[in-house]
């Protein structure tokens, strides 16, 4: 993906004094003893978020994409959503962030991640200048809802703060213009309560039954010289390969089905569901276009010691539990831990300087649901689904 953050990791933007408005927000946020004790997580009580849902959504079609191309209201709100979250994060930490977004700013990208069409954050400064009145109107509305009525849309000192936040966002873009978080030592400590660990383990046992029955389907062009167009250097026409992997062996499939099971659990047991404030699908990528690097050794290992093939990426589910306005981030990842594990411990499995993280509020998609299915029949050559034979997906040793 051509990511070039590693060499300058840790360098900071020029220090800027807190503006009067940010100083006021900081005073309000840090008045909470819980935030002072654990700003890295408990700042979330002030942040906006999307409550997990069981709704299955469809990707935008041609007409919807055209509509979004001419109507930027969703993007305006998403940029304001990001700026608001950054105000709250800076207030909770009592300082402006560094040059890039890190895991310590978890949650600030939620609005951008929820957009149905891609938004290139490398161009966010221009977007801000072009739509400043609308973005600031959203910001005023967001701050009014938490009693911060002193936000002024015409104060140039706020503009300076917001431009700095937007520069951090642009700095955190990958080669496709999507922002991510760098891995660094978390500024929080978590303790997973025994009853919460037991409850999540129970949820996992239920989702494991579903995961054990389902497969992930793949459709891709066969590598054939007859299908290679040398003029354009790619496959055109030709036959297709229809492949499958057991869902439990594919990290993206397992993560998706785990997130889906969590959302259904919250709906069926609302009293338990109120323990969860957020569900994220985490996607980890290497910074060097090769493989993910473990913190120790050359290969990742299963809890039983089995050595995995090299990982081009990895996915898992992050659940943020809430009790009395205190937040605990817990990762569900059967590939690395048999039990639910707090986020800061899970991060220690990965080389921090060679790993970037995308954290998307979990969403069920019709397109994904159609590729994670129960086989109609299983045989020695593969599985049958809707009359088509799917062969095993080859995986390196």
N, C-alpha and C positions, 0 to 999 in steps of 0.2 A: 504494500500500500504506500510505500515511499514516505514513511513517517520520519521526520527529522527533529525530534524533540530531545533525544537523549543527551546530545552534547551540551545542551544549555539548561538541562534540568536543574532547578534550584535557583537560577538567577531570577531576580525580581524586577518588577517595574519600578520606576522612581517612586520613592515614598511620597505619599500625598496626605496632607492633613485631612481629618474628617471634616466634611462640610457641616454647617449648622444642622441641616436636616438629618444627615447620617449620624451625627453625634446624638441627636434626640432619639432616633430609632435605637441606637446602641444603648442609650440609658434605659429605655423602656424594656428592651429585650434582656439586658443583663441584670435588670432588677430581679429577675427570677433566680432564686438560689439553684434551681435545677439546671438552668442554662450555665450559670457560673461553674457548677460542678462538672458538667459534661457538655460543653458547647458544641462539640462535633456531632452529637446526635440530638440532644434536646432542643437545638435550634429548630428542629422540625415542627415543634408545636406552633411556631409562627409561620411556617412555610405553607404555601398552597400545594395541593396534591390531587391526584385523580384516584378516587376510591375504586378498588378492584371490582371488575364486573364479569358476569358470565355471558354477556352478549357476544354473539359471533358476528363480526363485521366483515364487509366485503371491501376489497381494494377498489380504488377509484377506477371507473371506466373512462372511455375517451371523452365523453361530455363533461364528466366531473373534473377531469384534468384541465379541460379547456376553461371551465368556470374558474378554477383556482388560479389559472394563468392570468386571468383578467381581474381577479378579485383577491386582494391581499389582506383581507380582514383577519383571517386565521393567523397569518404570519405576523401581523401587527400585534395581536394578542399574545402570540408565543414569545415574541421578543420582549414585550412588557413583562410577561410571566418570568422570563429569565432574569431581567433586570431586578424585578422585585425579590426573587430568590437570592440574588447576589447581595442586595441591600441587607437582607436578613442575615445572610451568612457572615458578611463583613461586620455587622453589628454584633452578632453572637461571639465572634472571634476577637472583636475589638481592634481589628486592623484590616487593611486592604489585602486581598490575596496576592499571590505571586504572579509570575508571567503566564502560567498555564493553569487550567483547571485540574485538580487532583481529586482523589477519592474523598478528600475532606470537604469537597463541595458537592457531595452526592445529593442529587435532587434538583440542582439548579437547571438541568437540561430537560426536565420533564415536559415542559410545554413544547419545546422544539421536537422532542422525540415523538410526541403524540400527533404531529402534523401528518396528514394523509399523503402529502406530496413532499418530495425532498426540498430542503432549504439549505442553500450553500452559505454557511456562516462566514466564509471568507469575505463575503460582500455585505456583511451586516452593518458596517459603519455607514455605507451609502444608503442602505435601506432605512436606517434610523433617521438620517438627515431628511430623506424624502417623505417620511411618515411620522415625523416627530410629534405633531399635535395629537394624532390618534394614539400613538404609543403612550404618550404622557397622560392622556385621558384614562387609559386602562390602568396605568400606575396609580393615579389619584384614586380610582375606584378600589383597587386592591388595598391601598393603605387606609382608606376610609373604613374598610371592613374590620380592620384591627385597631381602630381608634387613632390612627396617625393622620389627623386631618391637616397637619401643617405642610404636607407635600405641596410645593408650588410648581406649577407647570411652566412658569415664566422665570424661574431662578436659574441663571447661567451656571451657578456653582453646582447645581444638580446635573446639568448637562455634562460638566467636566467629569463628574463621578461616573455617569452612565457611559460616556465614551471610553473611560478606562475599563469598565466592566466588559464592554463590547470588544475592546482590543484583546482582552484575555480570551474571550470566546473565539475570535478569529485566529489567535495563536494556537488554539487547541483543535484546529481542524485537521482532518486527514486529507489524503489526496483527492477524495471525492467531495470534500466540503462538509463532512459530518463531524461534529465535535465529539470529543471523548474525554475521559479522565485518565490522568497518569496515576500510577501506583506509587504511593509514598506511605510512610509510617502514619497510621491513623491518629488523629488527635482526640481519641475517645477510648474508653475501655468498657467492655460489656460483660455482663454475667447472665447466662441463660438460666432462668429458673427451672427447677426440676419438673414442675408441673407443665411448663410450656414445652420443654424438651419431650416429655412423654406425650403431650397432645400432638405435637408436630410429627413425632415418630409414628403415632397412630394414623395420622393423615397419610404419611408416606406409605404405610403398609397397604392402605386402601388404593392409592394410586399405583403401587407396584403391581397389583393384580391386573389393572388395566394395561399398564406398560408391558407386562409379560405376555399379553395376548396380541398386542398390536405390532404392526410393521410400518416402516417408513418406505414409501415408494419413490423411485427415481426414474426419470425419462431423459435420455441424453443421446446425442448423435454417436453412431458407431465410428471408430477410427478406421476409415477406409480411404485408400488412394482414389477410388472412383468418386468419392464425395468431396475431394479436396479441389477447390478452385484456386489454382496457383496465381491467378491475377489479383485476387484479394487476400490470399493467404488464410482462408478459413474454410470450414466445412459448409457445403451447400447441398441441400437435398439429401439423398442417401438414406439408409435405414437407421432405425432408432434402436437403442438398447433399453430394455425394461428391467430394472434391477430393484432389489429390496434389501433392507437390513432390519433385523429385529429392533424394535424401538428402544429397548433397553441398552443396546450396544451403540446407539447414536446419541451423543450428548445433547444436540439441539432438540431431537425428538423427545428425549427423556425430560429435558427442562420444560419444554412446552406442555407436555402431558402432566407434569408435576404442577405447573402454574395453573393449568386448567382445573386440575383436581382441587387445588386450594380454593379457587374461586367458587367452585360448586359447594365445597364444604362450608364456606362462609355463608352462602345463601341458605343451605339446609339447616345450619346451626347458627343462627344469628347471635346468640349469646356468646358462643365461642368466637365467632367471626369478628366481634368488636375488638378482639385482642390484636387484630392485624390492621395496620394503617396503610401499608403499601406492599405491593408485590412487584418486583422487577425481574425482567429476564436479562441476565448478565451475559455479555459476549466479550471474550478476551481474545485479543490478536497480538501477534509479535510486532515489534517496532522495526524489524529488519527484513520483512518479506519472506522469512524462512519459517522456522517452527517456534512454537512457544517454548520458553526456557524455564525449567524448574529452578527453584531457589538453590537446590543442591543436586548434584549429579547431572546426567544428560537426559534422562527419561523420567516421565511421571510414573508413579506406581499406585496400584490399587491398594485399598486398606489391607488386603491379604498378602501384599508384597508382589503381586503380578506386575510385570513391566509392560507398559503400554507402547504401541507404536508412536512415532512422532506425531504431535498434534499441530495441525495448521491453525486451529482455533479451538476454543472451548466455550461451552455455555453451561449455565447453572441458574437456579432460581434464588433470588434474595427476598426474604420476608422481613419486613420491619414491624416488630411487635411493639405494642404500646400499653403501658400500665401507669396510671396516675401521671400522665404527661411525661413519662420517661420512656425512651425509645431504645430498643435492642435490635440490631441487624443480624439476621440469622440466614446462613446459606444452606440450601438443600442440594447436595451434590454427591450422589452415590458413587461417582467415579473416584472421588478422593476421600470421602468420609462415610462410614456406615451410619453415622448419627448426624442430626442437625448440628451445625457448627457456627460459632459467631464469626462475623465477617472479617474481623481483624486477624483471627487465627487462620482462616481460609486463605487470606491474601499471602500468608507466609509460604505457601506452596509454590509461589511464582517469583521469578526473578523480577524485582521491581523496576529495574532500569531497562528491561527488555519487553515490558508488557503494558498494553493500554486496554482500557475497559470502556465498553458502551453499556449503559444502563437504561433500558427502556421500560416504562410502566407496562406491566403485562397486559397483553391484548389477545383475545382469541380471534383468529382469522379463518374465514371460510376456505380460502386457498390452502392453508396449512391443514385444516381439519380433513380435507379431501385426500391428503397424502399420508395421513396417519390412520390406518384402517385395520380392520380385522380381516385376515385372509378368508377366502371362500373355501380353500382347500390347500393342504400342505403335502408336498410330495418330495421324493428324493432329488428332483431336478430344480425345485424351487417352490413357489406358491402360485396359486391361481386366484385372480381377482377380476371379477366381471368378464370372465372368459379369456383373460390374457395371462400368459405365463411370465412371471417375474423371476429372474435368476438371482442368486446371491451376489451382493455387492462385494467386489474384491477389496480386501483390506491388507495393507502391508504388515509385515511382521515387526 
